[in-house]
Amino acid sequence: MEKKKDVLTTGQVAKICNVAPRTVSKWFDSGQLRGYRIPGSKDRRIPLSQLVRFMRAHGIPLNGLDGGTTRVMLVDHDEERMGVIKDALEKDGRYEVRTAECGFDAGLIAEQFNPHIIFLDLMMEDINPQRICQVIRQNAELQSSRIVAITSALTEGEGQALLQQGFDGYLCKPFDMKQLIECIDENISIIH
């Protein structure tokens, strides 16, 4: 997998945002779009994280950034279940999926993959769900990732507690692919 660029030129930003390079220069020069100039040059560079913030703040669709696929991450100790879900989502063609079976792997994969949405099984032994939400929210590259808890049946109060801990939603087992895709689409529409 080719790692996406972390820093972009004004020309690349213009192409992503579907505007003229001069427009991007104006955004940069006015301070609306943060970045830096290359020392000894007038060339501007915009960190990807700043571009994403700018695009969200101004209602610019993010689909120019990632070719239109939604990056989904599954964190679950049940390798077989993850394999079935991964295959079904990738067969759909709209999703790129990565899986992790432990908290350590999840951290590494999330850093590299920058998922749009993370499904996290709360029954895993080596994770602290509240801490994971906290770490993701503090990471500038992952702040916009949606985090959905996967768990057994919950009371309304337990569900609200998860939302207060930083989760964007929850799915109760057992769930079917239709419910999973609805959850993804609902959360991704919030991002875009």
N, CA and C atoms as an extended XYZ file, in Angstrom:
576
Properties=species:S:1:pos:R:3:atomname:S:1:resname:S:1:resid:I:1 pbc="F F F"
N         0.844       -1.183        0.000 N   MET     1
C         0.000        0.000        0.000 CA  MET     1
C         0.883        1.238        0.000 C   MET     1
N         0.598        2.154       -0.878 N   GLU     2
C         1.356        3.396       -0.948 CA  GLU     2
C         0.890        4.316        0.171 C   GLU     2
N         1.845        4.808        0.963 N   LYS     3
C         1.484        5.715        2.054 CA  LYS     3
C         1.176        7.069        1.455 C   LYS     3
N         0.081        7.658        1.902 N   LYS     4
C        -0.292        8.943        1.333 CA  LYS     4
C         0.640       10.020        1.852 C   LYS     4
N         0.792       11.076        1.060 N   LYS     5
C         1.687       12.164        1.418 CA  LYS     5
C         1.183       12.902        2.642 C   LYS     5
N         2.138       13.295        3.516 N   ASP     6
C         1.781       14.037        4.724 CA  ASP     6
C         1.824       15.540        4.489 C   ASP     6
N         2.572       15.981        3.461 N   VAL     7
C         2.710       17.405        3.150 CA  VAL     7
C         2.450       17.593        1.657 C   VAL     7
N         1.665       18.618        1.325 N   LEU     8
C         1.259       18.825       -0.056 CA  LEU     8
C         1.672       20.199       -0.573 C   LEU     8
N         1.833       20.307       -1.878 N   THR     9
C         2.104       21.596       -2.515 CA  THR     9
C         0.779       22.312       -2.746 C   THR     9
N         0.846       23.592       -3.067 N   THR    10
C        -0.394       24.330       -3.359 CA  THR    10
C        -1.080       23.751       -4.597 C   THR    10
N        -0.312       23.279       -5.552 N   GLY    11
C        -0.886       22.668       -6.753 CA  GLY    11
C        -1.651       21.394       -6.429 C   GLY    11
N        -1.083       20.567       -5.533 N   GLN    12
C        -1.771       19.339       -5.130 CA  GLN    12
C        -3.057       19.661       -4.365 C   GLN    12
N        -2.978       20.663       -3.482 N   VAL    13
C        -4.157       21.070       -2.718 CA  VAL    13
C        -5.233       21.595       -3.665 C   VAL    13
N        -4.824       22.385       -4.665 N   ALA    14
C        -5.778       22.931       -5.634 CA  ALA    14
C        -6.516       21.808       -6.359 C   ALA    14
N        -5.785       20.770       -6.740 N   LYS    15
C        -6.390       19.643       -7.450 CA  LYS    15
C        -7.384       18.906       -6.544 C   LYS    15
N        -6.992       18.685       -5.294 N   ILE    16
C        -7.863       17.992       -4.337 CA  ILE    16
C        -9.141       18.783       -4.090 C   ILE    16
N        -8.996       20.120       -3.949 N   CYS    17
C       -10.146       20.978       -3.625 CA  CYS    17
C       -10.895       21.459       -4.862 C   CYS    17
N       -10.355       21.129       -6.039 N   ASN    18
C       -10.975       21.522       -7.302 CA  ASN    18
C       -11.079       23.054       -7.440 C   ASN    18
N        -9.953       23.721       -7.141 N   VAL    19
C        -9.858       25.178       -7.287 CA  VAL    19
C        -8.537       25.507       -7.985 C   VAL    19
N        -8.349       26.768       -8.324 N   ALA    20
C        -7.103       27.208       -8.951 CA  ALA    20
C        -5.994       27.307       -7.899 C   ALA    20
N        -4.738       27.045       -8.282 N   PRO    21
C        -3.622       27.170       -7.341 CA  PRO    21
C        -3.566       28.557       -6.679 C   PRO    21
N        -3.942       29.592       -7.435 N   ARG    22
C        -3.936       30.950       -6.880 CA  ARG    22
C        -4.905       31.080       -5.694 C   ARG    22
N        -6.023       30.361       -5.766 N   THR    23
C        -6.996       30.366       -4.677 CA  THR    23
C        -6.376       29.763       -3.419 C   THR    23
N        -5.647       28.676       -3.598 N   VAL    24
C        -4.979       28.035       -2.454 CA  VAL    24
C        -3.952       28.987       -1.855 C   VAL    24
N        -3.201       29.689       -2.711 N   SER    25
C        -2.218       30.665       -2.220 CA  SER    25
C        -2.900       31.759       -1.404 C   SER    25
N        -4.070       32.200       -1.848 N   LYS    26
C        -4.814       33.221       -1.095 CA  LYS    26
C        -5.253       32.682        0.265 C   LYS    26
N        -5.757       31.451        0.292 N   TRP    27
C        -6.146       30.835        1.564 CA  TRP    27
C        -4.954       30.791        2.509 C   TRP    27
N        -3.796       30.395        1.965 N   PHE    28
C        -2.572       30.274        2.759 CA  PHE    28
C        -2.136       31.646        3.276 C   PHE    28
N        -2.050       32.615        2.370 N   ASP    29
C        -1.552       33.955        2.724 CA  ASP    29
C        -2.473       34.677        3.714 C   ASP    29
N        -3.772       34.373        3.674 N   SER    30
C        -4.713       35.017        4.594 CA  SER    30
C        -4.745       34.319        5.960 C   SER    30
N        -4.063       33.171        6.063 N   GLY    31
C        -4.028       32.445        7.336 CA  GLY    31
C        -5.165       31.456        7.521 C   GLY    31
N        -6.050       31.355        6.528 N   GLN    32
C        -7.156       30.398        6.640 CA  GLN    32
C        -6.658       28.956        6.564 C   GLN    32
N        -5.681       28.730        5.708 N   LEU    33
C        -5.099       27.401        5.516 CA  LEU    33
C        -3.671       27.452        6.037 C   LEU    33
N        -3.413       26.706        7.098 N   ARG    34
C        -2.094       26.769        7.733 CA  ARG    34
C        -1.095       25.857        7.047 C   ARG    34
N         0.145       26.316        7.034 N   GLY    35
C         1.241       25.568        6.455 CA  GLY    35
C         2.529       26.321        6.700 C   GLY    35
N         3.506       26.134        5.831 N   TYR    36
C         4.785       26.826        5.980 CA  TYR    36
C         5.405       27.066        4.607 C   TYR    36
N         6.359       27.965        4.595 N   ARG    37
C         7.116       28.221        3.365 CA  ARG    37
C         8.443       27.482        3.454 C   ARG    37
N         8.914       27.020        2.315 N   ILE    38
C        10.217       26.371        2.268 CA  ILE    38
C        11.276       27.469        2.426 C   ILE    38
N        12.214       27.300        3.360 N   PRO    39
C        13.236       28.335        3.577 CA  PRO    39
C        13.982       28.694        2.281 C   PRO    39
N        14.156       29.992        2.051 N   GLY    40
C        14.864       30.469        0.864 CA  GLY    40
C        14.036       30.397       -0.406 C   GLY    40
N        12.740       30.174       -0.272 N   SER    41
C        11.872       30.021       -1.439 CA  SER    41
C        10.506       30.618       -1.110 C   SER    41
N         9.721       30.855       -2.131 N   LYS    42
C         8.348       31.330       -1.910 CA  LYS    42
C         7.362       30.171       -1.902 C   LYS    42
N         7.862       28.956       -2.143 N   ASP    43
C         6.990       27.782       -2.208 CA  ASP    43
C         6.323       27.507       -0.869 C   ASP    43
N         5.058       27.173       -0.948 N   ARG    44
C         4.267       26.887        0.247 CA  ARG    44
C         4.055       25.378        0.357 C   ARG    44
N         3.955       24.900        1.591 N   ARG    45
C         3.640       23.494        1.842 CA  ARG    45
C         2.537       23.437        2.886 C   ARG    45
N         1.598       22.530        2.667 N   ILE    46
C         0.453       22.401        3.560 CA  ILE    46
C         0.430       20.977        4.122 C   ILE    46
N         0.535       20.840        5.458 N   PRO    47
C         0.401       19.509        6.066 CA  PRO    47
C        -0.995       18.952        5.811 C   PRO    47
N        -1.069       17.668        5.548 N   LEU    48
C        -2.341       17.016        5.252 CA  LEU    48
C        -3.363       17.246        6.363 C   LEU    48
N        -2.923       17.172        7.616 N   SER    49
C        -3.858       17.363        8.736 CA  SER    49
C        -4.489       18.756        8.697 C   SER    49
N        -3.713       19.772        8.294 N   GLN    50
C        -4.253       21.133        8.197 CA  GLN    50
C        -5.245       21.239        7.042 C   GLN    50
N        -4.931       20.567        5.940 N   LEU    51
C        -5.839       20.581        4.794 CA  LEU    51
C        -7.178       19.945        5.166 C   LEU    51
N        -7.134       18.812        5.855 N   VAL    52
C        -8.375       18.134        6.252 CA  VAL    52
C        -9.202       19.046        7.154 C   VAL    52
N        -8.565       19.693        8.131 N   ARG    53
C        -9.293       20.622        9.012 CA  ARG    53
C        -9.937       21.751        8.203 C   ARG    53
N        -9.165       22.318        7.282 N   PHE    54
C        -9.658       23.409        6.453 CA  PHE    54
C       -10.855       22.952        5.611 C   PHE    54
N       -10.726       21.778        4.980 N   MET    55
C       -11.789       21.273        4.121 CA  MET    55
C       -13.069       21.043        4.925 C   MET    55
N       -12.936       20.491        6.114 N   ARG    56
C       -14.119       20.263        6.958 CA  ARG    56
C       -14.753       21.586        7.367 C   ARG    56
N       -13.920       22.540        7.778 N   ALA    57
C       -14.422       23.839        8.251 CA  ALA    57
C       -15.162       24.593        7.156 C   ALA    57
N       -14.791       24.344        5.895 N   HIS    58
C       -15.384       25.082        4.787 CA  HIS    58
C       -16.315       24.227        3.918 C   HIS    58
N       -16.659       23.048        4.414 N   GLY    59
C       -17.618       22.204        3.705 CA  GLY    59
C       -17.131       21.668        2.372 C   GLY    59
N       -15.822       21.521        2.211 N   ILE    60
C       -15.266       20.984        0.970 CA  ILE    60
C       -15.248       19.461        1.092 C   ILE    60
N       -15.845       18.724        0.151 N   PRO    61
C       -15.878       17.258        0.233 CA  PRO    61
C       -14.465       16.670        0.315 C   PRO    61
N       -14.311       15.663        1.174 N   LEU    62
C       -13.002       15.036        1.376 CA  LEU    62
C       -12.715       13.930        0.376 C   LEU    62
N       -13.646       13.653       -0.538 N   ASN    63
C       -13.435       12.526       -1.438 CA  ASN    63
C       -12.253       12.708       -2.379 C   ASN    63
N       -11.758       13.917       -2.554 N   GLY    64
C       -10.566       14.133       -3.375 CA  GLY    64
C        -9.303       13.625       -2.711 C   GLY    64
N        -9.373       13.366       -1.424 N   LEU    65
C        -8.194       12.923       -0.683 CA  LEU    65
C        -7.896       11.444       -0.823 C   LEU    65
N        -8.904       10.611       -0.936 N   ASP    66
C        -8.638        9.188       -0.819 CA  ASP    66
C        -9.290        8.317       -1.881 C   ASP    66
N        -9.583        8.871       -2.995 N   GLY    67
C       -10.093        8.065       -4.090 CA  GLY    67
C       -11.488        7.499       -3.869 C   GLY    67
N       -12.183        7.972       -2.845 N   GLY    68
C       -13.567        7.578       -2.654 CA  GLY    68
C       -13.793        6.330       -1.831 C   GLY    68
N       -12.742        5.575       -1.435 N   THR    69
C       -12.979        4.411       -0.594 CA  THR    69
C       -12.971        4.827        0.869 C   THR    69
N       -13.754        4.141        1.650 N   THR    70
C       -13.819        4.388        3.085 CA  THR    70
C       -12.886        3.403        3.778 C   THR    70
N       -11.980        3.937        4.599 N   ARG    71
C       -11.027        3.095        5.324 CA  ARG    71
C       -11.651        2.659        6.649 C   ARG    71
N       -11.814        1.336        6.784 N   VAL    72
C       -12.456        0.741        7.957 CA  VAL    72
C       -11.434       -0.114        8.692 C   VAL    72
N       -11.380        0.051       10.011 N   MET    73
C       -10.487       -0.774       10.829 CA  MET    73
C       -11.306       -1.578       11.821 C   MET    73
N       -11.020       -2.887       11.886 N   LEU    74
C       -11.713       -3.788       12.810 CA  LEU    74
C       -10.715       -4.255       13.865 C   LEU    74
N       -11.060       -4.056       15.127 N   VAL    75
C       -10.202       -4.504       16.219 CA  VAL    75
C       -11.008       -5.509       17.035 C   VAL    75
N       -10.622       -6.784       16.928 N   ASP    76
C       -11.392       -7.854       17.553 CA  ASP    76
C       -10.478       -9.065       17.707 C   ASP    76
N       -10.644       -9.812       18.783 N   HIS    77
C        -9.832      -11.011       18.995 CA  HIS    77
C       -10.335      -12.198       18.180 C   HIS    77
N       -11.528      -12.104       17.617 N   ASP    78
C       -12.116      -13.194       16.845 CA  ASP    78
C       -11.689      -13.069       15.376 C   ASP    78
N       -10.591      -13.732       15.052 N   GLU    79
C        -9.993      -13.647       13.711 CA  GLU    79
C       -10.969      -14.104       12.625 C   GLU    79
N       -11.724      -15.160       12.904 N   GLU    80
C       -12.649      -15.691       11.904 CA  GLU    80
C       -13.757      -14.688       11.583 C   GLU    80
N       -14.356      -14.104       12.619 N   ARG    81
C       -15.422      -13.115       12.401 CA  ARG    81
C       -14.882      -11.912       11.629 C   ARG    81
N       -13.686      -11.456       12.002 N   MET    82
C       -13.096      -10.307       11.287 CA  MET    82
C       -12.849      -10.634        9.828 C   MET    82
N       -12.407      -11.856        9.557 N   GLY    83
C       -12.156      -12.261        8.181 CA  GLY    83
C       -13.413      -12.232        7.330 C   GLY    83
N       -14.523      -12.700        7.902 N   VAL    84
C       -15.810      -12.708        7.185 CA  VAL    84
C       -16.254      -11.274        6.899 C   VAL    84
N       -16.169      -10.414        7.918 N   ILE    85
C       -16.582       -9.012        7.748 CA  ILE    85
C       -15.682       -8.319        6.733 C   ILE    85
N       -14.372       -8.524        6.854 N   LYS    86
C       -13.405       -7.893        5.941 CA  LYS    86
C       -13.707       -8.295        4.494 C   LYS    86
N       -13.883       -9.593        4.268 N   ASP    87
C       -14.165      -10.081        2.905 CA  ASP    87
C       -15.447       -9.466        2.344 C   ASP    87
N       -16.498       -9.425        3.160 N   ALA    88
C       -17.780       -8.878        2.702 CA  ALA    88
C       -17.661       -7.387        2.372 C   ALA    88
N       -16.975       -6.628        3.225 N   LEU    89
C       -16.829       -5.193        2.973 CA  LEU    89
C       -15.978       -4.923        1.733 C   LEU    89
N       -14.869       -5.639        1.596 N   GLU    90
C       -13.994       -5.404        0.444 CA  GLU    90
C       -14.649       -5.845       -0.860 C   GLU    90
N       -15.477       -6.883       -0.795 N   LYS    91
C       -16.201       -7.346       -1.981 CA  LYS    91
C       -17.159       -6.264       -2.469 C   LYS    91
N       -17.692       -5.468       -1.537 N   ASP    92
C       -18.589       -4.359       -1.855 CA  ASP    92
C       -17.893       -3.331       -2.755 C   ASP    92
N       -16.577       -3.150       -2.569 N   GLY    93
C       -15.802       -2.242       -3.413 CA  GLY    93
C       -15.687       -0.818       -2.885 C   GLY    93
N       -16.486       -0.455       -1.908 N   ARG    94
C       -16.436        0.915       -1.378 CA  ARG    94
C       -15.530        1.041       -0.163 C   ARG    94
N       -15.002       -0.098        0.307 N   TYR    95
C       -14.275       -0.091        1.567 CA  TYR    95
C       -12.888       -0.703        1.429 C   TYR    95
N       -11.955       -0.125        2.163 N   GLU    96
C       -10.623       -0.694        2.333 CA  GLU    96
C       -10.559       -1.051        3.811 C   GLU    96
N       -10.181       -2.294        4.134 N   VAL    97
C       -10.291       -2.778        5.507 CA  VAL    97
C        -8.952       -3.291        6.024 C   VAL    97
N        -8.658       -2.949        7.287 N   ARG    98
C        -7.501       -3.492        8.005 CA  ARG    98
C        -8.032       -4.073        9.305 C   ARG    98
N        -7.364       -5.115        9.800 N   THR    99
C        -7.789       -5.756       11.042 CA  THR    99
C        -6.639       -5.811       12.035 C   THR    99
N        -6.998       -5.884       13.318 N   ALA   100
C        -6.013       -6.035       14.394 CA  ALA   100
C        -6.636       -6.917       15.467 C   ALA   100
N        -5.807       -7.785       16.051 N   GLU   101
C        -6.303       -8.714       17.068 CA  GLU   101
C        -5.888       -8.335       18.479 C   GLU   101
N        -5.094       -7.268       18.637 N   CYS   102
C        -4.705       -6.831       19.978 CA  CYS   102
C        -4.496       -5.315       19.959 C   CYS   102
N        -4.474       -4.735       21.136 N   GLY   103
C        -4.355       -3.288       21.264 CA  GLY   103
C        -3.082       -2.738       20.658 C   GLY   103
N        -1.971       -3.435       20.821 N   PHE   104
C        -0.695       -2.967       20.287 CA  PHE   104
C        -0.751       -2.882       18.764 C   PHE   104
N        -1.207       -3.968       18.127 N   ASP   105
C        -1.338       -3.972       16.663 CA  ASP   105
C        -2.296       -2.881       16.199 C   ASP   105
N        -3.377       -2.696       16.954 N   ALA   106
C        -4.364       -1.682       16.585 CA  ALA   106
C        -3.730       -0.297       16.527 C   ALA   106
N        -2.893        0.020       17.498 N   GLY   107
C        -2.226        1.325       17.517 CA  GLY   107
C        -1.328        1.521       16.314 C   GLY   107
N        -0.533        0.510       15.999 N   LEU   108
C         0.374        0.608       14.849 CA  LEU   108
C        -0.385        0.740       13.535 C   LEU   108
N        -1.405       -0.082       13.369 N   ILE   109
C        -2.170       -0.068       12.123 CA  ILE   109
C        -2.924        1.254       11.966 C   ILE   109
N        -3.528        1.742       13.045 N   ALA   110
C        -4.272        3.005       12.976 CA  ALA   110
C        -3.360        4.142       12.553 C   ALA   110
N        -2.141        4.188       13.089 N   GLU   111
C        -1.163        5.228       12.755 CA  GLU   111
C        -0.850        5.219       11.260 C   GLU   111
N        -0.671        4.040       10.688 N   GLN   112
C        -0.294        3.920        9.277 CA  GLN   112
C        -1.490        4.044        8.341 C   GLN   112
N        -2.625        3.507        8.733 N   PHE   113
C        -3.792        3.376        7.863 CA  PHE   113
C        -4.704        4.597        7.901 C   PHE   113
N        -4.700        5.329        9.012 N   ASN   114
C        -5.537        6.514        9.207 CA  ASN   114
C        -6.995        6.208        8.827 C   ASN   114
N        -7.645        5.295        9.570 N   PRO   115
C        -8.999        4.872        9.209 CA  PRO   115
C       -10.035        5.974        9.382 C   PRO   115
N       -11.066        5.925        8.542 N   HIS   116
C       -12.202        6.818        8.705 CA  HIS   116
C       -13.023        6.374        9.920 C   HIS   116
N       -13.097        5.044       10.110 N   ILE   117
C       -13.899        4.498       11.205 CA  ILE   117
C       -13.202        3.275       11.798 C   ILE   117
N       -13.252        3.189       13.127 N   ILE   118
C       -12.637        2.081       13.858 CA  ILE   118
C       -13.743        1.367       14.639 C   ILE   118
N       -13.865        0.057       14.424 N   PHE   119
C       -14.783       -0.771       15.207 CA  PHE   119
C       -13.948       -1.500       16.247 C   PHE   119
N       -14.256       -1.288       17.513 N   LEU   120
C       -13.446       -1.805       18.604 CA  LEU   120
C       -14.269       -2.722       19.500 C   LEU   120
N       -13.865       -4.007       19.558 N   ASP   121
C       -14.551       -4.973       20.416 CA  ASP   121
C       -14.143       -4.713       21.864 C   ASP   121
N       -15.105       -4.399       22.705 N   LEU   122
C       -14.817       -4.066       24.096 CA  LEU   122
C       -14.495       -5.284       24.951 C   LEU   122
N       -14.693       -6.484       24.424 N   MET   123
C       -14.444       -7.701       25.200 CA  MET   123
C       -12.979       -8.150       25.130 C   MET   123
N       -12.147       -7.424       24.406 N   MET   124
C       -10.732       -7.797       24.315 CA  MET   124
C       -10.052       -7.531       25.659 C   MET   124
N        -9.184       -8.448       26.053 N   GLU   125
C        -8.567       -8.368       27.369 CA  GLU   125
C        -7.502       -7.280       27.485 C   GLU   125
N        -6.775       -7.016       26.403 N   ASP   126
C        -5.613       -6.120       26.520 CA  ASP   126
C        -5.915       -4.654       26.193 C   ASP   126
N        -7.189       -4.270       26.246 N   ILE   127
C        -7.502       -2.878       25.917 CA  ILE   127
C        -8.251       -2.178       27.042 C   ILE   127
N        -8.048       -0.890       27.100 N   ASN   128
C        -8.796       -0.015       27.990 CA  ASN   128
C        -9.547        0.927       27.045 C   ASN   128
N       -10.819        0.675       26.817 N   PRO   129
C       -11.583        1.440       25.819 CA  PRO   129
C       -11.508        2.957       26.018 C   PRO   129
N       -11.626        3.398       27.258 N   GLN   130
C       -11.589        4.830       27.534 CA  GLN   130
C       -10.231        5.407       27.147 C   GLN   130
N        -9.166        4.691       27.458 N   ARG   131
C        -7.808        5.151       27.131 CA  ARG   131
C        -7.599        5.180       25.612 C   ARG   131
N        -8.120        4.185       24.917 N   ILE   132
C        -7.976        4.149       23.455 CA  ILE   132
C        -8.654        5.370       22.834 C   ILE   132
N        -9.864        5.694       23.269 N   CYS   133
C       -10.555        6.884       22.752 CA  CYS   133
C        -9.729        8.138       23.018 C   CYS   133
N        -9.185        8.218       24.212 N   GLN   134
C        -8.386        9.378       24.601 CA  GLN   134
C        -7.153        9.527       23.698 C   GLN   134
N        -6.442        8.437       23.474 N   VAL   135
C        -5.226        8.465       22.643 CA  VAL   135
C        -5.562        8.847       21.206 C   VAL   135
N        -6.638        8.285       20.660 N   ILE   136
C        -7.033        8.592       19.283 CA  ILE   136
C        -7.410       10.065       19.161 C   ILE   136
N        -8.165       10.573       20.115 N   ARG   137
C        -8.595       11.981       20.066 CA  ARG   137
C        -7.419       12.953       20.213 C   ARG   137
N        -6.344       12.524       20.874 N   GLN   138
C        -5.179       13.393       21.060 CA  GLN   138
C        -4.223       13.353       19.871 C   GLN   138
N        -4.378       12.368       18.984 N   ASN   139
C        -3.502       12.234       17.823 CA  ASN   139
C        -4.069       13.087       16.683 C   ASN   139
N        -3.295       14.097       16.262 N   ALA   140
C        -3.763       15.031       15.234 CA  ALA   140
C        -4.190       14.318       13.950 C   ALA   140
N        -3.516       13.244       13.587 N   GLU   141
C        -3.831       12.534       12.352 CA  GLU   141
C        -5.099       11.684       12.473 C   GLU   141
N        -5.463       11.297       13.694 N   LEU   142
C        -6.594       10.390       13.880 CA  LEU   142
C        -7.820       11.052       14.504 C   LEU   142
N        -7.735       12.332       14.823 N   GLN   143
C        -8.820       13.015       15.512 CA  GLN   143
C       -10.165       12.864       14.815 C   GLN   143
N       -10.149       12.808       13.510 N   SER   144
C       -11.418       12.735       12.784 CA  SER   144
C       -11.933       11.307       12.628 C   SER   144
N       -11.135       10.312       13.024 N   SER   145
C       -11.600        8.923       12.936 CA  SER   145
C       -12.791        8.719       13.859 C   SER   145
N       -13.805        8.055       13.355 N   ARG   146
C       -14.974        7.723       14.174 CA  ARG   146
C       -14.676        6.408       14.894 C   ARG   146
N       -15.091        6.291       16.146 N   ILE   147
C       -14.822        5.097       16.938 CA  ILE   147
C       -16.152        4.495       17.374 C   ILE   147
N       -16.380        3.235       16.984 N   VAL   148
C       -17.626        2.557       17.313 CA  VAL   148
C       -17.299        1.329       18.165 C   VAL   148
N       -17.928        1.238       19.329 N   ALA   149
C       -17.755        0.098       20.220 CA  ALA   149
C       -18.582       -1.077       19.724 C   ALA   149
N       -18.004       -2.270       19.826 N   ILE   150
C       -18.741       -3.503       19.544 CA  ILE   150
C       -18.825       -4.248       20.867 C   ILE   150
N       -20.018       -4.592       21.282 N   THR   151
C       -20.178       -5.238       22.571 CA  THR   151
C       -21.449       -6.067       22.589 C   THR   151
N       -21.662       -6.758       23.707 N   SER   152
C       -22.903       -7.509       23.899 CA  SER   152
C       -24.007       -6.518       24.221 C   SER   152
N       -25.178       -7.028       24.454 N   ALA   153
C       -26.332       -6.163       24.736 CA  ALA   153
C       -26.015       -5.137       25.822 C   ALA   153
N       -26.463       -3.914       25.598 N   LEU   154
C       -26.232       -2.816       26.537 CA  LEU   154
C       -27.544       -2.233       27.005 C   LEU   154
N       -27.520       -1.694       28.200 N   THR   155
C       -28.665       -0.896       28.639 CA  THR   155
C       -28.482        0.490       28.045 C   THR   155
N       -29.523        1.288       28.067 N   GLU   156
C       -29.432        2.663       27.552 CA  GLU   156
C       -28.354        3.441       28.305 C   GLU   156
N       -28.284        3.234       29.628 N   GLY   157
C       -27.288        3.922       30.453 CA  GLY   157
C       -25.867        3.533       30.085 C   GLY   157
N       -25.635        2.234       29.817 N   GLU   158
C       -24.296        1.768       29.428 CA  GLU   158
C       -23.909        2.338       28.066 C   GLU   158
N       -24.871        2.423       27.168 N   GLY   159
C       -24.617        3.016       25.854 CA  GLY   159
C       -24.246        4.481       25.977 C   GLY   159
N       -24.968        5.217       26.807 N   GLN   160
C       -24.656        6.635       27.022 CA  GLN   160
C       -23.280        6.803       27.660 C   GLN   160
N       -22.911        5.888       28.561 N   ALA   161
C       -21.589        5.950       29.194 CA  ALA   161
C       -20.488        5.795       28.152 C   ALA   161
N       -20.695        4.898       27.176 N   LEU   162
C       -19.703        4.728       26.099 CA  LEU   162
C       -19.560        6.024       25.302 C   LEU   162
N       -20.670        6.663       24.997 N   LEU   163
C       -20.624        7.920       24.239 CA  LEU   163
C       -19.884        8.997       25.041 C   LEU   163
N       -20.072        9.014       26.351 N   GLN   164
C       -19.385        9.991       27.198 CA  GLN   164
C       -17.892        9.700       27.289 C   GLN   164
N       -17.501        8.432       27.119 N   GLN   165
C       -16.080        8.066       27.141 CA  GLN   165
C       -15.369        8.466       25.854 C   GLN   165
N       -16.126        8.852       24.829 N   GLY   166
C       -15.501        9.280       23.587 CA  GLY   166
C       -15.867        8.463       22.361 C   GLY   166
N       -16.649        7.411       22.540 N   PHE   167
C       -17.089        6.624       21.390 CA  PHE   167
C       -18.133        7.414       20.609 C   PHE   167
N       -18.154        7.197       19.295 N   ASP   168
C       -19.118        7.884       18.437 CA  ASP   168
C       -20.395        7.073       18.279 C   ASP   168
N       -20.361        5.823       18.703 N   GLY   169
C       -21.525        4.963       18.604 CA  GLY   169
C       -21.181        3.577       19.100 C   GLY   169
N       -22.143        2.671       19.015 N   TYR   170
C       -21.907        1.289       19.425 CA  TYR   170
C       -22.816        0.367       18.637 C   TYR   170
N       -22.333       -0.861       18.451 N   LEU   171
C       -23.098       -1.922       17.795 CA  LEU   171
C       -23.157       -3.090       18.760 C   LEU   171
N       -24.331       -3.652       18.944 N   CYS   172
C       -24.467       -4.800       19.829 CA  CYS   172
C       -24.417       -6.092       19.025 C   CYS   172
N       -23.676       -7.073       19.540 N   LYS   173
C       -23.608       -8.393       18.921 CA  LYS   173
C       -24.889       -9.144       19.259 C   LYS   173
N       -25.361       -9.985       18.379 N   PRO   174
C       -24.879      -10.164       17.009 CA  PRO   174
C       -25.488       -9.095       16.101 C   PRO   174
N       -24.714       -8.676       15.123 N   PHE   175
C       -25.212       -7.724       14.133 CA  PHE   175
C       -24.960       -8.313       12.760 C   PHE   175
N       -25.714       -7.860       11.776 N   ASP   176
C       -25.525       -8.372       10.416 CA  ASP   176
C       -24.796       -7.316        9.572 C   ASP   176
N       -24.455       -7.682        8.360 N   MET   177
C       -23.695       -6.780        7.481 CA  MET   177
C       -24.488       -5.508        7.171 C   MET   177
N       -25.791       -5.647        7.033 N   LYS   178
C       -26.630       -4.468        6.746 CA  LYS   178
C       -26.494       -3.445        7.875 C   LYS   178
N       -26.554       -3.911        9.123 N   GLN   179
C       -26.416       -3.009       10.266 CA  GLN   179
C       -25.023       -2.377       10.291 C   GLN   179
N       -24.005       -3.167        9.985 N   LEU   180
C       -22.634       -2.668        9.985 CA  LEU   180
C       -22.456       -1.579        8.924 C   LEU   180
N       -22.939       -1.834        7.723 N   ILE   181
C       -22.803       -0.859        6.633 CA  ILE   181
C       -23.604        0.403        6.939 C   ILE   181
N       -24.788        0.257        7.514 N   GLU   182
C       -25.573        1.436        7.914 CA  GLU   182
C       -24.795        2.268        8.935 C   GLU   182
N       -24.143        1.591        9.870 N   CYS   183
C       -23.350        2.274       10.892 CA  CYS   183
C       -22.176        3.015       10.242 C   CYS   183
N       -21.501        2.366        9.296 N   ILE   184
C       -20.380        3.007        8.597 CA  ILE   184
C       -20.883        4.226        7.842 C   ILE   184
N       -21.927        4.052        7.045 N   ASP   185
C       -22.438        5.152        6.231 CA  ASP   185
C       -22.903        6.327        7.078 C   ASP   185
N       -23.565        6.020        8.177 N   GLU   186
C       -24.055        7.073        9.072 CA  GLU   186
C       -22.880        7.871        9.660 C   GLU   186
N       -21.835        7.180       10.085 N   ASN   187
C       -20.679        7.849       10.679 CA  ASN   187
C       -19.846        8.585        9.646 C   ASN   187
N       -19.710        8.035        8.458 N   ILE   188
C       -18.910        8.677        7.415 CA  ILE   188
C       -19.611        9.912        6.906 C   ILE   188
N       -20.941        9.910        6.865 N   SER   189
C       -21.647       11.117        6.413 CA  SER   189
C       -21.406       12.272        7.374 C   SER   189
N       -21.154       11.981        8.641 N   ILE   190
C       -20.842       13.010        9.628 CA  ILE   190
C       -19.459       13.595        9.335 C   ILE   190
N       -18.499       12.747        8.951 N   ILE   191
C       -17.144       13.216        8.642 CA  ILE   191
C       -17.164       14.120        7.418 C   ILE   191
N       -17.846       13.669        6.360 N   HIS   192
C       -17.872       14.431        5.113 CA  HIS   192
C       -18.851       15.557        5.221 C   HIS   192
